[in-house]
Amino acid sequence: MLKSQNSHVHYYDDIEQGSPEWLAVRKNRISGSTAHKLLGKGIPSLNSFNTEEKNFTGNFATKRGHLLEPEAIELYEAINDVRVLTTGYVLNDKYSNAIYSPDGYLEDRTIEVKCFLPKAHLETIKRPSLKILAQCHFGQIILEKPLTDLILYCPKDEVPLDDKFVVKTIPKQDKIHANMIARMERVR
């Protein structure tokens, strides 16, 4: 299985996302789903990253995503003739207070999949939210990859055929990365 060339980036394939072990490792760490807090005003405390997810066990949107994500990745693999790799989570020794659980990855990019309902799906095609973009850039930082393929997938009949499966490539942006890293280093 493809791994990082850098010995300080560690992939944990034996832990399933959402499992009690996975939740325990995420505790007191900045994650992709909370990375947007690094872009707000002030420096949040490490505890503030946990409050958002503390008692969260899933909802309709997360269940929908878990059902459709494998289908979206399968389409991506077929269209691009690649094999997307998966892992439970990734740690980077440079950022001990951070953890990232990608939907997948390739040698040069992370993969993020979003399976919104039609209205949110079409809005995200036009303009991904700050929260989604923060997650993409955070993943690039932790995995040390220059790109993220953001897969937007909604197979609903209300969505035009050309918009059901869209891939937006998000390139690394040095200023955003520098800002996020500086703020991560200040979170306590």
N, C-alpha and C positions, 0 to 999 in steps of 0.2 A: 504494500500500500504506500502511495506517495506521501511523504512527510516533509516537513520543513528542512531546508538546508541548514537552518540555524539551531544550534543545540539548546538555545534558551526558549524555544517555542515547543510546547509539549501537547500532544494530542492524546485524549483519553477516550479510546474507542469502546472500552468495556463498561461504560456507564450509560444507561439509557436516559435520554432527555425526558424530564418530568418525573423520574424515579425519586424516591426518598434520598438516595445517595447524591443524586444530581442537585436536588434542592439544598442539601446540606453543604455542598461545595460552593454553591452560589451565595450562601449567606455571608453578609458583610463584604460583598464585592459588587463592583460596578459591572453590569451586564449589558448586552446589546439592546435589550428592551428598555433599559433605563439610561442609556448613553446620552439621550437628548438632554438630560439634566446637566450635562457638562457644558452645554451651550447657553444656559440661562445666566441670569445676573448673579453675582456673588459665587462663592465656593460652597457647594452643598456638603453637608457632613456625610460620612459613609453610611450612617444610619438612615439618612433620607433616601438612599437608593433601595433600601430594603422595604420601606413602608409601602411602596407601590405594589409590591409583589407578595408581601408577607402572608396574607391569607388567600391569595388568588389560587384557585384550583381549576380554572378554565371557565369558558362560557361558550355560547353558540359560535362566536367568531373563531375561537381557538380550536373548537371541535371540527368546524368546517375546514379550517386550515390543515388540521391533521389528516382529514380524509382526502382532501384534494392535492396536498403537497406532493405525495408520491407520483400522482398522475402528471403534475406539472413538470417534475424532474424527469420523468420518463419521456415526455414530449421534448424537453430541452436536449436530452441525450440523443434522441433520434434525429432531431433537426441538426444538431451540431456534431454528430458522430463522435461523442465523447462519453466517458464514464465518470459521473459525478461521485466523488468520495464523500463519506459521511463520518462523523465522529460524535461522541457524546458532548464533549466540550474541549476547549483549548485554553491553556494558560501560557502566559509569556512572562518569563522571569523579570523582564524590565518593568512590568506593571503588576506587582504582587496583589493589588487590590482590585484586579479586573479578571473577568472570565467571559468567554464568548462561546456560544453554541451555534455554529453556522448550520444553515439548512443543507449545505454541501460546500464543496470546494474543489478546485482544480489547481494545477501547478501555479498558475498566475492570477487566480482570482477566487474570491469567496462567492457563494451563491446564497441569495436571499429570496424566498418565495412568499408572495402575498396573494391570498385567495379571497378577496373581498366580494361583497355583494355588488350587483351592477353599478349602482350610483357611485359608491366609493372607489370601485375598480376604475371606472371611466375618469373620475377626478384624479386618481393617482397616475394614470397614464399621462394626463396633461401636466400634472405637477405633483411629484411625490412630496409628502409632508416632511417637515423638519425632523420629526421622530424617525421616519423611515430612513432618511438620508444620514442622520446621526448613527443609526444602527449599521448602515453600510460602511461608513467611514471608520467606526469603532472596530468593526470586524477586520478591515484592512490593516488597522494598527496592530491588533493582537496577533493576527496570522501573518503579518508583514507581507501583504500582497498588494499590488498596485491597482487592482480593479475589483469591482463587484458586479456580477450580473444579477440585477433585480428582475425576477420573473414575476409577472403579473398575470394571474390566471383566473378566469371566470367563465365557465362553460354554459352559463345560463342563456336561454333563448333570447332574452331582451338585449343581449350584448351583440353588436355587429360581429360577423365572422372574423374580420381582420383585427378586432380588438379582444378576442377571447384569450389569446395567448400573446403576450408582449414581453420582450426582454429589453430592459434599459440598462446599458452599461454605464456604471458610475465610476469615473476615474478618480484616482487618488488626487486630493487637493492639499498641497503642502501647508497652506495657511490654516486650513481646518484641522489637519492632523496636528500641527504644532500647538494650536490652541487647545485641542482636546487633551493632548499629552501633558501640557503645562498644568491644566486644570486637574487632571487625574493625579498628578504628582502632589497637588496641594490638598486633595481630599483626605481627610483623617477621620 
